[in-house]
Each structure stands twice: as C-alpha cells, then as structure tokens.
Amino acid sequence: MRRNLLFVTYQNEYFDDGLTYAIELARTLDKDLSVLLVQEKKGLMEKFTDLMAASAFAEACEPDAAIQIMDEGKPSPASDSEKSARTLRKCAIGGVNAAISKSDKELLPAIRYAVKQFNIEMVLLGPTVTGDQRLSARELNKLVKSATTPVVTIAKHATAA
C-alpha cells in the first residue's frame, strides 16, 4: 500500500495556502497527497458576539440578517465541492494523486483519525492551521508527542510592506 502525505487545512477562504508546497513535497518524495479539510471552530467570545448580534437583528425584525450571522463560517455544499474540485485540479496539474476528506471533528482528533485511516507517512499543517496563533504551542506539542509520524508546519510567506 502506497504511503501518503497528509495536508491539513481549515475550510475557510484561505484553505489552499500551503497547498503548492505540499504538492511539490509529495511530488519530490514520490508520494500521494491526502488533503484534510477541518471545520474551523469559533472561540467562545466569537460565538457569544455572533449570538448577541443575531439576537439584535432578530428583535429588529430582520430575521434574514440574524440567520446569515449565525450561519457565517459554515461551508455550503456548493463551496465544498468547488474547493474540492480546485484542490484536485491543482494536484493533477502538479502531477500528484490526491484524495480529499472533510471532518467536523476538532483539529487534533481529526488528524489522529486521518493518520490511522489513510496510511500517512507525514503530516503537513497548513498556514491556516498554524498562523495567527490558532494552534497553541501546547496543542502542537501534544500533537507532536502523540503522533506516530513526523509533523511539519508550513508558514505563510512574509510580504514586503
């Protein structure tokens, strides 16, 4: 059975940051690429703020705005299929076989499940996962210690101002 590299990213508008690097690494190592799209979880304060804003719109007889606020950040089926198609297209152009999976689990359990499920040789954490301090040093350390495979973080390129 062929071993894969696992590229982990959040399902947001920047989901493909770091994908080019993962494709190049997979092609260089002659591996297949498994892409894991994890649902980004909001923090407690963000949830509370959204709830308060939605309730204010609902009280002002604006139910559509309230629903839109509460559904913000949840990927639609159309955007999911478009992201999957775009990712598969990039991988095919890069000459790498790819498989895409989505998870509603928290980040660490989703990675552990994917490593067991897909015969993973290396985990690549995309910039959406590691950037803006979304993954704490404690969580990363816990992942590295419990993982049976190497864990690599991909940083976003710094832009010149």
C-alpha positions in Angstrom: 0.0 0.0 0.0 1.4 3.4 -1.0 2.1 5.9 1.8 0.6 9.4 1.7 1.4 12.8 3.0 -1.5 14.5 4.9 -2.0 18.2 4.3 -4.3 19.7 7.0 -6.1 23.0 6.5 -9.2 24.8 7.7 -12.2 25.1 5.5 -12.1 28.9 5.0 -11.3 31.2 2.2 -7.6 30.7 2.5 -7.8 26.9 2.6 -5.3 26.4 -0.2 -2.4 28.4 1.4 0.5 26.0 1.5 -1.1 23.6 -0.9 1.5 24.3 -3.6 4.3 23.4 -1.1 2.5 20.2 -0.1 2.1 19.2 -3.8 5.8 19.9 -4.5 6.9 17.9 -1.5 4.6 15.0 -2.4 6.0 15.0 -6.0 9.6 15.2 -4.8 9.1 12.3 -2.4 7.0 10.4 -4.9 4.0 10.2 -2.6 0.3 10.7 -2.9 -1.4 13.6 -1.1 -4.3 13.4 1.3 -6.0 16.7 2.0 -7.9 17.0 5.2 -10.3 19.9 5.4 -11.2 20.6 9.1 -14.2 22.8 10.1 -12.8 25.9 11.8 -14.2 26.2 15.3 -15.1 29.6 16.7 -13.9 30.6 20.2 -16.4 31.2 23.0 -16.2 35.0 22.6 -16.8 34.9 18.9 -19.8 32.6 19.4 -21.2 35.0 22.1 -20.7 38.1 19.9 -22.4 36.4 17.0 -25.3 35.3 19.2 -25.7 38.9 20.5 -25.6 40.4 17.1 -28.1 37.9 15.7 -30.5 38.4 18.5 -30.3 42.2 18.0 -31.2 41.8 14.3 -34.0 39.3 15.2 -35.5 41.8 17.6 -35.4 44.5 14.9 -37.5 42.2 12.6 -34.5 41.3 10.4 -34.6 37.5 10.6 -32.6 37.1 7.3 -29.7 39.1 8.8 -29.8 37.1 12.0 -29.7 33.8 10.1 -26.8 35.0 8.0 -24.8 35.9 11.1 -25.4 32.6 12.7 -24.6 30.7 9.5 -21.4 32.7 8.9 -18.3 30.5 8.6 -20.2 27.3 7.8 -19.3 26.0 4.4 -22.1 25.4 1.9 -22.2 22.3 -0.2 -21.6 24.3 -3.3 -18.4 25.9 -1.8 -17.3 22.5 -0.6 -17.5 20.9 -4.0 -15.8 23.9 -5.6 -12.9 23.7 -3.1 -12.6 20.0 -3.7 -12.5 20.5 -7.4 -10.0 23.3 -7.2 -7.7 21.3 -4.9 -7.9 18.2 -7.1 -7.2 20.3 -10.2 -4.1 21.8 -8.6 -2.8 18.4 -7.6 -3.4 16.9 -11.1 -1.5 19.9 -12.6 1.3 19.2 -10.1 1.4 15.5 -11.1 0.3 14.2 -7.7 -2.6 11.8 -6.9 -4.8 13.3 -4.3 -7.7 12.4 -2.0 -9.8 14.9 -0.1 -11.6 14.3 3.1 -13.6 16.6 5.4 -14.0 16.4 9.1 -16.3 18.1 11.6 -14.2 16.9 14.5 -11.8 19.1 16.4 -8.4 19.5 14.9 -6.3 17.0 16.9 -8.9 14.2 16.8 -9.4 14.7 13.1 -5.7 14.4 12.4 -5.3 11.3 14.6 -8.2 9.7 12.8 -6.8 10.6 9.3 -3.4 9.2 10.2 -4.9 5.9 11.1 -7.3 5.8 8.2 -5.1 6.8 5.2 -1.7 5.2 5.8 0.0 8.6 6.4 3.8 9.0 6.4 4.0 12.7 7.3 1.5 15.4 8.5 1.8 18.9 6.9 0.0 21.6 8.9 -1.0 24.4 6.6 -0.7 28.1 7.4 -4.5 28.4 8.1 -3.9 25.9 11.0 -0.7 27.3 12.4 -1.0 31.0 11.5 -2.5 33.7 13.7 -1.8 31.5 16.8 -4.8 29.3 16.1 -2.9 26.3 17.2 -1.3 26.9 20.6 2.2 25.7 21.4 0.6 23.3 23.9 -1.6 21.7 21.3 1.2 21.5 18.8 3.5 19.9 21.4 0.7 17.4 22.3 0.3 16.5 18.6 4.0 16.0 18.0 4.4 13.9 21.1 1.4 11.7 20.3 1.9 11.4 16.6 3.4 8.3 15.1 4.6 10.3 12.1 6.6 13.5 11.6 4.6 16.7 11.9 5.7 19.7 9.7 4.3 23.2 10.0 4.0 25.3 6.8 4.4 29.0 7.4 2.9 31.7 5.3 5.3 33.8 3.3 6.0 37.2 4.8 5.0 40.0 2.4 7.0 43.2 1.9 5.2 46.3 3.0 
